[in-house]
Amino acid sequence: MRRGAWLFLLAALPAWPPSAALAGAPVGERHLTAMVASAPLRDAGHGAGVRVTVWYPAAKDAKETRIDLGPPGKAFFLEGASAADAAFADKNLRPVILLSHGFGGTARMMAWFGLALAEAGYVVIAVDHPGNNGQDTMTVPGSMLFWERADDLAAALKAAKADPVIGPHIDNTNVGLAGFSLGGFTALVGAGTRVDMARLFDFCAANPKDGVCMPQKEFAVTMADAKAALASPELSVAAASAGQDHHIPAIRGVFLLAPAAIQALRPESLSRLAMPVAILLGDADPVAPPATNGLAAANVIPGAQVKRLPGVGHYDFLGTCTEAGRAATPLCTATVPQERTHKTATDMALAFFGKTLGKP
């Protein structure tokens, strides 16, 4: 089965059966819908709604349920646990972290990361990007209009602020961005960088074997296909807005996991970022090679913090694979224990956001 089909299968399956809460403070989970103007163009069903998942610190008596991914009774990926619509831990205002998944992923495929941040006291807001997530049908517009993902996060934040349960706990002036893979690109666009698709096409013409220039296994679109699609009557108007300002107000820091598509960003806009940026990379990443992605960004972002993990690959930053997952899915190829990689990621993110947003 192709990799994209596995993503669809795992994202669409129901939650793991209830269990006792994991060690540490319980985390609540709430689902919202945000309306985004560009979503109908990207979504296969032309819907304007974007699914939003919010994780937050919950009351001590909240009852958590496993949300690991896989067939009932046979998890493939360990994500953690949350308590659906649980009461908040307190009435305090809390910093917010907006979280963007990778190409063809879902919010829940990054739950291991979001849950850790919420357990530490942050409100974490994640989305399933229209036309480019593992639960819905993937589309060319959803896969190629990827600067619109920043607008998904902005709309999700707006929806959370308006929600009677989540809104009263959000510190509107204290927001961070985090993203994995194409979600890292999304975070940089949300921070104020500018997109230049011609730059990406030129780079890929000169470097056709670079991981970001190859058709992705989740949804195979060649650079030639992408270029033709963006020039089509259907997408040309939207494509013309790629270089516009898509920044999200109140952003104070950006944390990136194996960021991809950095060659689609104007270097001068990266060099003008006036906020802290931290980047965690796997040295064994052929999908978003560090030299042309994370390190290329770090070379021009003022004061960027970079950490490289030897032997770590791209999909090591998904949920922890079980033995069943390693036997059944092509995503489970880690040679370095994922628990170690995940702990490094969450420790680094908590230290980074503790400085930039403050500890909740």
Contacts in CASP RR format, 6 or more apart in sequence:
PFRMAT RR
TARGET T0000
AUTHOR 0000-0000-0000
METHOD contacts of the structure
MODEL  1
MRRGAWLFLLAALPAWPPSAALAGAPVGERHLTAMVASAPLRDAGHGAGV
RVTVWYPAAKDAKETRIDLGPPGKAFFLEGASAADAAFADKNLRPVILLS
HGFGGTARMMAWFGLALAEAGYVVIAVDHPGNNGQDTMTVPGSMLFWERA
DDLAAALKAAKADPVIGPHIDNTNVGLAGFSLGGFTALVGAGTRVDMARL
FDFCAANPKDGVCMPQKEFAVTMADAKAALASPELSVAAASAGQDHHIPA
IRGVFLLAPAAIQALRPESLSRLAMPVAILLGDADPVAPPATNGLAAANV
IPGAQVKRLPGVGHYDFLGTCTEAGRAATPLCTATVPQERTHKTATDMAL
AFFGKTLGKP
1 9 0 8 1.000
2 217 0 8 1.000
3 217 0 8 1.000
3 218 0 8 1.000
3 330 0 8 1.000
3 331 0 8 1.000
4 104 0 8 1.000
4 134 0 8 1.000
4 138 0 8 1.000
4 217 0 8 1.000
4 218 0 8 1.000
4 219 0 8 1.000
6 329 0 8 1.000
6 330 0 8 1.000
6 331 0 8 1.000
7 104 0 8 1.000
7 105 0 8 1.000
7 106 0 8 1.000
7 109 0 8 1.000
7 134 0 8 1.000
7 218 0 8 1.000
7 331 0 8 1.000
8 134 0 8 1.000
8 135 0 8 1.000
9 70 0 8 1.000
10 69 0 8 1.000
10 70 0 8 1.000
10 76 0 8 1.000
10 77 0 8 1.000
10 109 0 8 1.000
10 329 0 8 1.000
11 69 0 8 1.000
11 105 0 8 1.000
11 106 0 8 1.000
11 108 0 8 1.000
11 109 0 8 1.000
11 133 0 8 1.000
11 134 0 8 1.000
11 135 0 8 1.000
12 134 0 8 1.000
12 135 0 8 1.000
13 69 0 8 1.000
13 70 0 8 1.000
13 71 0 8 1.000
13 72 0 8 1.000
14 72 0 8 1.000
15 65 0 8 1.000
15 66 0 8 1.000
15 67 0 8 1.000
15 68 0 8 1.000
16 65 0 8 1.000
16 66 0 8 1.000
16 67 0 8 1.000
16 68 0 8 1.000
16 69 0 8 1.000
16 70 0 8 1.000
16 72 0 8 1.000
16 73 0 8 1.000
16 75 0 8 1.000
17 65 0 8 1.000
17 66 0 8 1.000
17 72 0 8 1.000
17 73 0 8 1.000
18 63 0 8 1.000
18 65 0 8 1.000
18 66 0 8 1.000
19 64 0 8 1.000
19 65 0 8 1.000
19 66 0 8 1.000
19 81 0 8 1.000
20 64 0 8 1.000
21 62 0 8 1.000
21 63 0 8 1.000
21 64 0 8 1.000
21 81 0 8 1.000
21 83 0 8 1.000
22 64 0 8 1.000
22 80 0 8 1.000
22 81 0 8 1.000
24 119 0 8 1.000
25 57 0 8 1.000
25 58 0 8 1.000
25 60 0 8 1.000
25 89 0 8 1.000
25 119 0 8 1.000
25 121 0 8 1.000
26 57 0 8 1.000
26 58 0 8 1.000
26 59 0 8 1.000
26 60 0 8 1.000
26 62 0 8 1.000
26 63 0 8 1.000
26 64 0 8 1.000
26 82 0 8 1.000
26 83 0 8 1.000
26 86 0 8 1.000
27 55 0 8 1.000
27 56 0 8 1.000
27 57 0 8 1.000
27 58 0 8 1.000
27 62 0 8 1.000
27 64 0 8 1.000
27 81 0 8 1.000
27 82 0 8 1.000
27 83 0 8 1.000
27 115 0 8 1.000
27 118 0 8 1.000
27 119 0 8 1.000
28 55 0 8 1.000
28 56 0 8 1.000
28 57 0 8 1.000
28 58 0 8 1.000
28 62 0 8 1.000
28 64 0 8 1.000
28 82 0 8 1.000
28 83 0 8 1.000
28 84 0 8 1.000
28 85 0 8 1.000
28 86 0 8 1.000
28 118 0 8 1.000
29 53 0 8 1.000
29 54 0 8 1.000
29 55 0 8 1.000
29 67 0 8 1.000
29 82 0 8 1.000
29 83 0 8 1.000
29 84 0 8 1.000
29 85 0 8 1.000
29 86 0 8 1.000
30 53 0 8 1.000
30 54 0 8 1.000
30 56 0 8 1.000
30 84 0 8 1.000
30 85 0 8 1.000
30 163 0 8 1.000
30 165 0 8 1.000
30 166 0 8 1.000
31 51 0 8 1.000
31 52 0 8 1.000
31 53 0 8 1.000
31 54 0 8 1.000
32 52 0 8 1.000
32 54 0 8 1.000
32 156 0 8 1.000
32 159 0 8 1.000
32 160 0 8 1.000
32 163 0 8 1.000
32 166 0 8 1.000
33 49 0 8 1.000
33 50 0 8 1.000
33 51 0 8 1.000
33 52 0 8 1.000
33 159 0 8 1.000
34 49 0 8 1.000
34 50 0 8 1.000
34 52 0 8 1.000
34 127 0 8 1.000
34 152 0 8 1.000
34 155 0 8 1.000
34 156 0 8 1.000
34 158 0 8 1.000
34 159 0 8 1.000
35 48 0 8 1.000
35 49 0 8 1.000
35 50 0 8 1.000
35 155 0 8 1.000
35 159 0 8 1.000
36 48 0 8 1.000
36 49 0 8 1.000
36 50 0 8 1.000
36 130 0 8 1.000
36 148 0 8 1.000
36 151 0 8 1.000
36 152 0 8 1.000
36 155 0 8 1.000
37 48 0 8 1.000
37 151 0 8 1.000
38 130 0 8 1.000
38 145 0 8 1.000
38 148 0 8 1.000
38 151 0 8 1.000
38 238 0 8 1.000
39 47 0 8 1.000
39 48 0 8 1.000
39 49 0 8 1.000
39 50 0 8 1.000
39 130 0 8 1.000
39 152 0 8 1.000
40 46 0 8 1.000
40 47 0 8 1.000
40 48 0 8 1.000
41 141 0 8 1.000
41 142 0 8 1.000
41 145 0 8 1.000
41 234 0 8 1.000
41 235 0 8 1.000
41 238 0 8 1.000
42 129 0 8 1.000
42 130 0 8 1.000
42 131 0 8 1.000
42 132 0 8 1.000
42 139 0 8 1.000
42 141 0 8 1.000
42 142 0 8 1.000
42 145 0 8 1.000
42 148 0 8 1.000
43 49 0 8 1.000
43 130 0 8 1.000
43 131 0 8 1.000
43 136 0 8 1.000
43 139 0 8 1.000
43 142 0 8 1.000
44 131 0 8 1.000
44 136 0 8 1.000
44 137 0 8 1.000
44 138 0 8 1.000
44 139 0 8 1.000
45 137 0 8 1.000
47 130 0 8 1.000
49 130 0 8 1.000
50 127 0 8 1.000
50 128 0 8 1.000
50 129 0 8 1.000
50 130 0 8 1.000
50 152 0 8 1.000
50 155 0 8 1.000
50 156 0 8 1.000
51 107 0 8 1.000
51 127 0 8 1.000
51 128 0 8 1.000
52 107 0 8 1.000
52 125 0 8 1.000
52 126 0 8 1.000
52 127 0 8 1.000
52 156 0 8 1.000
52 159 0 8 1.000
52 160 0 8 1.000
53 107 0 8 1.000
53 108 0 8 1.000
53 125 0 8 1.000
53 126 0 8 1.000
53 127 0 8 1.000
53 128 0 8 1.000
54 123 0 8 1.000
54 124 0 8 1.000
54 125 0 8 1.000
54 126 0 8 1.000
54 160 0 8 1.000
54 163 0 8 1.000
54 166 0 8 1.000
55 82 0 8 1.000
55 111 0 8 1.000
55 114 0 8 1.000
55 115 0 8 1.000
55 117 0 8 1.000
55 118 0 8 1.000
55 123 0 8 1.000
55 124 0 8 1.000
55 126 0 8 1.000
56 88 0 8 1.000
56 89 0 8 1.000
56 94 0 8 1.000
56 118 0 8 1.000
56 121 0 8 1.000
56 122 0 8 1.000
56 123 0 8 1.000
56 124 0 8 1.000
56 166 0 8 1.000
56 169 0 8 1.000
57 88 0 8 1.000
57 89 0 8 1.000
57 90 0 8 1.000
57 94 0 8 1.000
57 118 0 8 1.000
57 119 0 8 1.000
57 121 0 8 1.000
57 122 0 8 1.000
57 360 0 8 1.000
58 82 0 8 1.000
58 83 0 8 1.000
58 86 0 8 1.000
58 87 0 8 1.000
58 88 0 8 1.000
58 89 0 8 1.000
59 86 0 8 1.000
59 87 0 8 1.000
59 88 0 8 1.000
59 89 0 8 1.000
60 89 0 8 1.000
62 83 0 8 1.000
62 86 0 8 1.000
62 87 0 8 1.000
63 83 0 8 1.000
63 86 0 8 1.000
64 81 0 8 1.000
64 82 0 8 1.000
64 83 0 8 1.000
65 81 0 8 1.000
65 82 0 8 1.000
65 83 0 8 1.000
65 84 0 8 1.000
66 75 0 8 1.000
66 79 0 8 1.000
66 80 0 8 1.000
66 81 0 8 1.000
67 79 0 8 1.000
67 80 0 8 1.000
67 81 0 8 1.000
67 82 0 8 1.000
67 108 0 8 1.000
67 111 0 8 1.000
68 75 0 8 1.000
68 76 0 8 1.000
68 77 0 8 1.000
68 78 0 8 1.000
68 79 0 8 1.000
68 80 0 8 1.000
69 75 0 8 1.000
69 76 0 8 1.000
69 77 0 8 1.000
69 79 0 8 1.000
69 108 0 8 1.000
69 109 0 8 1.000
69 319 0 8 1.000
70 76 0 8 1.000
70 77 0 8 1.000
74 324 0 8 1.000
75 322 0 8 1.000
75 324 0 8 1.000
75 325 0 8 1.000
76 321 0 8 1.000
76 322 0 8 1.000
76 324 0 8 1.000
76 325 0 8 1.000
76 328 0 8 1.000
76 329 0 8 1.000
76 332 0 8 1.000
77 109 0 8 1.000
77 318 0 8 1.000
77 319 0 8 1.000
77 320 0 8 1.000
77 321 0 8 1.000
77 322 0 8 1.000
77 325 0 8 1.000
78 112 0 8 1.000
78 319 0 8 1.000
78 320 0 8 1.000
78 321 0 8 1.000
78 322 0 8 1.000
79 108 0 8 1.000
79 109 0 8 1.000
79 111 0 8 1.000
79 112 0 8 1.000
79 115 0 8 1.000
79 319 0 8 1.000
80 111 0 8 1.000
80 112 0 8 1.000
80 115 0 8 1.000
81 115 0 8 1.000
82 111 0 8 1.000
82 115 0 8 1.000
85 165 0 8 1.000
88 165 0 8 1.000
88 169 0 8 1.000
89 121 0 8 1.000
91 168 0 8 1.000
91 169 0 8 1.000
92 169 0 8 1.000
92 360 0 8 1.000
93 169 0 8 1.000
93 170 0 8 1.000
93 171 0 8 1.000
94 121 0 8 1.000
94 122 0 8 1.000
94 123 0 8 1.000
94 169 0 8 1.000
94 170 0 8 1.000
94 171 0 8 1.000
94 360 0 8 1.000
95 122 0 8 1.000
95 123 0 8 1.000
95 171 0 8 1.000
95 174 0 8 1.000
95 175 0 8 1.000
95 176 0 8 1.000
95 353 0 8 1.000
95 357 0 8 1.000
95 358 0 8 1.000
95 360 0 8 1.000
96 122 0 8 1.000
96 123 0 8 1.000
96 124 0 8 1.000
96 125 0 8 1.000
96 157 0 8 1.000
96 160 0 8 1.000
96 170 0 8 1.000
96 171 0 8 1.000
96 174 0 8 1.000
96 175 0 8 1.000
96 176 0 8 1.000
97 114 0 8 1.000
97 117 0 8 1.000
97 122 0 8 1.000
97 123 0 8 1.000
97 124 0 8 1.000
97 125 0 8 1.000
97 175 0 8 1.000
97 176 0 8 1.000
97 177 0 8 1.000
97 178 0 8 1.000
97 353 0 8 1.000
97 357 0 8 1.000
98 125 0 8 1.000
98 126 0 8 1.000
98 153 0 8 1.000
98 156 0 8 1.000
98 157 0 8 1.000
98 175 0 8 1.000
98 176 0 8 1.000
98 177 0 8 1.000
98 178 0 8 1.000
98 187 0 8 1.000
98 248 0 8 1.000
99 107 0 8 1.000
99 110 0 8 1.000
99 113 0 8 1.000
99 114 0 8 1.000
99 124 0 8 1.000
99 125 0 8 1.000
99 126 0 8 1.000
99 178 0 8 1.000
99 179 0 8 1.000
100 126 0 8 1.000
100 127 0 8 1.000
100 129 0 8 1.000
100 149 0 8 1.000
100 152 0 8 1.000
100 153 0 8 1.000
100 177 0 8 1.000
100 178 0 8 1.000
100 179 0 8 1.000
100 180 0 8 1.000
100 182 0 8 1.000
100 183 0 8 1.000
100 184 0 8 1.000
100 186 0 8 1.000
100 187 0 8 1.000
101 107 0 8 1.000
101 109 0 8 1.000
101 110 0 8 1.000
101 126 0 8 1.000
101 127 0 8 1.000
101 128 0 8 1.000
101 129 0 8 1.000
101 133 0 8 1.000
101 179 0 8 1.000
101 180 0 8 1.000
101 181 0 8 1.000
101 183 0 8 1.000
102 110 0 8 1.000
102 179 0 8 1.000
102 180 0 8 1.000
102 181 0 8 1.000
102 182 0 8 1.000
102 183 0 8 1.000
102 184 0 8 1.000
102 260 0 8 1.000
103 132 0 8 1.000
103 143 0 8 1.000
103 181 0 8 1.000
103 182 0 8 1.000
103 216 0 8 1.000
103 218 0 8 1.000
103 219 0 8 1.000
103 260 0 8 1.000
104 132 0 8 1.000
104 133 0 8 1.000
104 134 0 8 1.000
104 138 0 8 1.000
104 218 0 8 1.000
104 219 0 8 1.000
105 128 0 8 1.000
105 132 0 8 1.000
105 133 0 8 1.000
105 134 0 8 1.000
105 218 0 8 1.000
106 128 0 8 1.000
106 133 0 8 1.000
106 134 0 8 1.000
106 135 0 8 1.000
107 126 0 8 1.000
107 127 0 8 1.000
107 128 0 8 1.000
109 134 0 8 1.000
109 318 0 8 1.000
109 319 0 8 1.000
110 126 0 8 1.000
110 179 0 8 1.000
110 180 0 8 1.000
110 318 0 8 1.000
111 319 0 8 1.000
112 319 0 8 1.000
112 320 0 8 1.000
112 342 0 8 1.000
113 178 0 8 1.000
113 180 0 8 1.000
113 257 0 8 1.000
113 317 0 8 1.000
113 342 0 8 1.000
113 345 0 8 1.000
113 346 0 8 1.000
113 349 0 8 1.000
114 124 0 8 1.000
114 126 0 8 1.000
115 124 0 8 1.000
116 342 0 8 1.000
116 346 0 8 1.000
116 349 0 8 1.000
116 350 0 8 1.000
117 124 0 8 1.000
117 178 0 8 1.000
117 346 0 8 1.000
117 349 0 8 1.000
117 350 0 8 1.000
117 353 0 8 1.000
118 124 0 8 1.000
120 350 0 8 1.000
120 359 0 8 1.000
120 360 0 8 1.000
121 360 0 8 1.000
122 353 0 8 1.000
122 357 0 8 1.000
122 360 0 8 1.000
123 160 0 8 1.000
123 166 0 8 1.000
123 169 0 8 1.000
123 170 0 8 1.000
125 153 0 8 1.000
125 156 0 8 1.000
125 157 0 8 1.000
125 160 0 8 1.000
126 156 0 8 1.000
127 152 0 8 1.000
127 153 0 8 1.000
127 156 0 8 1.000
128 134 0 8 1.000
128 135 0 8 1.000
128 136 0 8 1.000
129 142 0 8 1.000
129 149 0 8 1.000
129 152 0 8 1.000
129 186 0 8 1.000
130 136 0 8 1.000
130 142 0 8 1.000
130 152 0 8 1.000
131 137 0 8 1.000
131 138 0 8 1.000
131 139 0 8 1.000
131 141 0 8 1.000
131 142 0 8 1.000
131 143 0 8 1.000
132 138 0 8 1.000
132 139 0 8 1.000
132 142 0 8 1.000
132 143 0 8 1.000
132 146 0 8 1.000
132 149 0 8 1.000
132 182 0 8 1.000
132 219 0 8 1.000
134 218 0 8 1.000
138 218 0 8 1.000
138 219 0 8 1.000
140 221 0 8 1.000
140 225 0 8 1.000
140 226 0 8 1.000
140 229 0 8 1.000
141 229 0 8 1.000
141 234 0 8 1.000
141 235 0 8 1.000
141 238 0 8 1.000
142 148 0 8 1.000
143 216 0 8 1.000
143 219 0 8 1.000
143 221 0 8 1.000
143 226 0 8 1.000
144 221 0 8 1.000
144 226 0 8 1.000
144 229 0 8 1.000
144 230 0 8 1.000
144 235 0 8 1.000
145 235 0 8 1.000
145 238 0 8 1.000
145 239 0 8 1.000
145 242 0 8 1.000
146 182 0 8 1.000
146 185 0 8 1.000
146 186 0 8 1.000
146 261 0 8 1.000
146 264 0 8 1.000
147 189 0 8 1.000
147 195 0 8 1.000
147 241 0 8 1.000
147 242 0 8 1.000
147 243 0 8 1.000
147 246 0 8 1.000
148 238 0 8 1.000
148 246 0 8 1.000
149 182 0 8 1.000
149 183 0 8 1.000
149 185 0 8 1.000
149 186 0 8 1.000
149 189 0 8 1.000
150 186 0 8 1.000
150 189 0 8 1.000
150 190 0 8 1.000
150 246 0 8 1.000
150 247 0 8 1.000
150 248 0 8 1.000
151 246 0 8 1.000
153 177 0 8 1.000
153 186 0 8 1.000
153 190 0 8 1.000
153 248 0 8 1.000
154 190 0 8 1.000
154 246 0 8 1.000
154 248 0 8 1.000
157 175 0 8 1.000
157 248 0 8 1.000
160 166 0 8 1.000
160 167 0 8 1.000
160 170 0 8 1.000
161 167 0 8 1.000
161 170 0 8 1.000
161 172 0 8 1.000
172 250 0 8 1.000
173 250 0 8 1.000
174 250 0 8 1.000
174 252 0 8 1.000
174 357 0 8 1.000
174 358 0 8 1.000
175 248 0 8 1.000
175 250 0 8 1.000
175 251 0 8 1.000
175 252 0 8 1.000
175 357 0 8 1.000
176 251 0 8 1.000
176 252 0 8 1.000
176 253 0 8 1.000
176 254 0 8 1.000
176 255 0 8 1.000
176 353 0 8 1.000
176 356 0 8 1.000
176 357 0 8 1.000
177 187 0 8 1.000
177 190 0 8 1.000
177 191 0 8 1.000
177 248 0 8 1.000
177 251 0 8 1.000
177 253 0 8 1.000
177 254 0 8 1.000
177 255 0 8 1.000
178 184 0 8 1.000
178 187 0 8 1.000
178 254 0 8 1.000
178 255 0 8 1.000
178 256 0 8 1.000
178 257 0 8 1.000
178 349 0 8 1.000
179 186 0 8 1.000
179 187 0 8 1.000
179 255 0 8 1.000
179 256 0 8 1.000
179 257 0 8 1.000
179 259 0 8 1.000
180 257 0 8 1.000
180 258 0 8 1.000
180 317 0 8 1.000
181 257 0 8 1.000
181 258 0 8 1.000
181 259 0 8 1.000
181 260 0 8 1.000
181 287 0 8 1.000
181 288 0 8 1.000
181 314 0 8 1.000
181 317 0 8 1.000
182 260 0 8 1.000
182 261 0 8 1.000
183 259 0 8 1.000
183 260 0 8 1.000
184 256 0 8 1.000
184 257 0 8 1.000
184 259 0 8 1.000
184 260 0 8 1.000
185 259 0 8 1.000
185 260 0 8 1.000
185 261 0 8 1.000
185 262 0 8 1.000
185 264 0 8 1.000
185 265 0 8 1.000
187 254 0 8 1.000
187 255 0 8 1.000
187 256 0 8 1.000
187 259 0 8 1.000
188 254 0 8 1.000
188 256 0 8 1.000
188 259 0 8 1.000
188 262 0 8 1.000
188 265 0 8 1.000
188 270 0 8 1.000
188 273 0 8 1.000
188 277 0 8 1.000
188 297 0 8 1.000
189 195 0 8 1.000
189 246 0 8 1.000
189 247 0 8 1.000
189 265 0 8 1.000
190 246 0 8 1.000
190 247 0 8 1.000
190 248 0 8 1.000
190 251 0 8 1.000
191 247 0 8 1.000
191 248 0 8 1.000
191 251 0 8 1.000
191 253 0 8 1.000
191 254 0 8 1.000
191 273 0 8 1.000
191 275 0 8 1.000
191 277 0 8 1.000
192 245 0 8 1.000
192 246 0 8 1.000
192 247 0 8 1.000
192 251 0 8 1.000
192 269 0 8 1.000
192 273 0 8 1.000
193 265 0 8 1.000
193 266 0 8 1.000
193 269 0 8 1.000
193 270 0 8 1.000
193 273 0 8 1.000
194 243 0 8 1.000
194 244 0 8 1.000
194 245 0 8 1.000
194 265 0 8 1.000
194 266 0 8 1.000
194 269 0 8 1.000
195 242 0 8 1.000
195 243 0 8 1.000
195 246 0 8 1.000
195 264 0 8 1.000
195 265 0 8 1.000
195 266 0 8 1.000
196 242 0 8 1.000
196 243 0 8 1.000
196 264 0 8 1.000
196 265 0 8 1.000
196 266 0 8 1.000
197 230 0 8 1.000
197 239 0 8 1.000
197 242 0 8 1.000
197 264 0 8 1.000
199 263 0 8 1.000
199 264 0 8 1.000
199 265 0 8 1.000
199 266 0 8 1.000
200 212 0 8 1.000
200 261 0 8 1.000
200 263 0 8 1.000
200 264 0 8 1.000
201 223 0 8 1.000
201 226 0 8 1.000
201 227 0 8 1.000
203 210 0 8 1.000
203 213 0 8 1.000
203 263 0 8 1.000
203 292 0 8 1.000
204 210 0 8 1.000
204 212 0 8 1.000
204 213 0 8 1.000
204 223 0 8 1.000
204 263 0 8 1.000
205 223 0 8 1.000
207 213 0 8 1.000
207 292 0 8 1.000
208 214 0 8 1.000
208 223 0 8 1.000
210 289 0 8 1.000
210 292 0 8 1.000
211 286 0 8 1.000
211 287 0 8 1.000
211 288 0 8 1.000
211 289 0 8 1.000
212 260 0 8 1.000
212 261 0 8 1.000
212 263 0 8 1.000
212 287 0 8 1.000
212 288 0 8 1.000
212 289 0 8 1.000
212 292 0 8 1.000
212 293 0 8 1.000
213 223 0 8 1.000
215 221 0 8 1.000
215 222 0 8 1.000
216 287 0 8 1.000
217 330 0 8 1.000
221 229 0 8 1.000
229 235 0 8 1.000
230 236 0 8 1.000
230 239 0 8 1.000
231 239 0 8 1.000
251 275 0 8 1.000
252 275 0 8 1.000
252 276 0 8 1.000
252 356 0 8 1.000
252 357 0 8 1.000
253 275 0 8 1.000
253 276 0 8 1.000
253 277 0 8 1.000
253 352 0 8 1.000
253 353 0 8 1.000
253 356 0 8 1.000
253 357 0 8 1.000
254 273 0 8 1.000
254 275 0 8 1.000
254 276 0 8 1.000
254 277 0 8 1.000
254 278 0 8 1.000
255 277 0 8 1.000
255 278 0 8 1.000
255 280 0 8 1.000
255 348 0 8 1.000
255 349 0 8 1.000
255 352 0 8 1.000
255 353 0 8 1.000
256 277 0 8 1.000
256 278 0 8 1.000
256 279 0 8 1.000
256 280 0 8 1.000
256 294 0 8 1.000
256 297 0 8 1.000
257 280 0 8 1.000
257 317 0 8 1.000
257 345 0 8 1.000
258 280 0 8 1.000
258 281 0 8 1.000
258 282 0 8 1.000
258 285 0 8 1.000
258 287 0 8 1.000
258 288 0 8 1.000
258 293 0 8 1.000
258 294 0 8 1.000
258 313 0 8 1.000
258 314 0 8 1.000
258 317 0 8 1.000
259 279 0 8 1.000
259 288 0 8 1.000
259 293 0 8 1.000
259 294 0 8 1.000
259 297 0 8 1.000
260 287 0 8 1.000
260 288 0 8 1.000
260 293 0 8 1.000
261 288 0 8 1.000
261 293 0 8 1.000
262 292 0 8 1.000
262 293 0 8 1.000
262 294 0 8 1.000
262 296 0 8 1.000
262 297 0 8 1.000
263 292 0 8 1.000
263 293 0 8 1.000
263 296 0 8 1.000
265 297 0 8 1.000
267 300 0 8 1.000
270 297 0 8 1.000
270 300 0 8 1.000
270 301 0 8 1.000
271 300 0 8 1.000
271 301 0 8 1.000
271 302 0 8 1.000
273 301 0 8 1.000
273 302 0 8 1.000
274 302 0 8 1.000
275 356 0 8 1.000
276 303 0 8 1.000
276 305 0 8 1.000
276 352 0 8 1.000
276 355 0 8 1.000
276 356 0 8 1.000
277 297 0 8 1.000
277 298 0 8 1.000
277 301 0 8 1.000
277 303 0 8 1.000
277 304 0 8 1.000
277 305 0 8 1.000
278 304 0 8 1.000
278 305 0 8 1.000
278 306 0 8 1.000
278 307 0 8 1.000
278 348 0 8 1.000
278 349 0 8 1.000
278 352 0 8 1.000
279 294 0 8 1.000
279 297 0 8 1.000
279 298 0 8 1.000
279 304 0 8 1.000
279 305 0 8 1.000
279 306 0 8 1.000
279 307 0 8 1.000
280 306 0 8 1.000
280 307 0 8 1.000
280 309 0 8 1.000
280 344 0 8 1.000
280 345 0 8 1.000
280 348 0 8 1.000
281 290 0 8 1.000
281 294 0 8 1.000
281 295 0 8 1.000
281 306 0 8 1.000
281 307 0 8 1.000
281 308 0 8 1.000
281 309 0 8 1.000
281 312 0 8 1.000
282 290 0 8 1.000
282 308 0 8 1.000
282 309 0 8 1.000
282 310 0 8 1.000
282 311 0 8 1.000
282 312 0 8 1.000
282 313 0 8 1.000
282 314 0 8 1.000
282 316 0 8 1.000
283 290 0 8 1.000
283 308 0 8 1.000
283 309 0 8 1.000
283 310 0 8 1.000
283 311 0 8 1.000
283 312 0 8 1.000
283 313 0 8 1.000
284 310 0 8 1.000
284 311 0 8 1.000
284 312 0 8 1.000
284 313 0 8 1.000
284 335 0 8 1.000
285 312 0 8 1.000
285 313 0 8 1.000
285 314 0 8 1.000
286 313 0 8 1.000
286 314 0 8 1.000
287 313 0 8 1.000
287 314 0 8 1.000
287 315 0 8 1.000
288 294 0 8 1.000
288 314 0 8 1.000
290 308 0 8 1.000
294 306 0 8 1.000
295 306 0 8 1.000
297 304 0 8 1.000
298 304 0 8 1.000
298 306 0 8 1.000
305 352 0 8 1.000
307 344 0 8 1.000
307 348 0 8 1.000
309 336 0 8 1.000
309 341 0 8 1.000
309 344 0 8 1.000
310 336 0 8 1.000
311 335 0 8 1.000
311 336 0 8 1.000
312 334 0 8 1.000
312 336 0 8 1.000
312 341 0 8 1.000
313 333 0 8 1.000
313 334 0 8 1.000
313 336 0 8 1.000
315 331 0 8 1.000
315 332 0 8 1.000
315 333 0 8 1.000
315 334 0 8 1.000
316 334 0 8 1.000
316 336 0 8 1.000
316 338 0 8 1.000
316 341 0 8 1.000
317 341 0 8 1.000
317 342 0 8 1.000
317 345 0 8 1.000
318 331 0 8 1.000
319 338 0 8 1.000
319 342 0 8 1.000
320 338 0 8 1.000
320 339 0 8 1.000
320 342 0 8 1.000
321 329 0 8 1.000
321 331 0 8 1.000
321 332 0 8 1.000
321 334 0 8 1.000
321 338 0 8 1.000
325 332 0 8 1.000
326 332 0 8 1.000
334 341 0 8 1.000
END
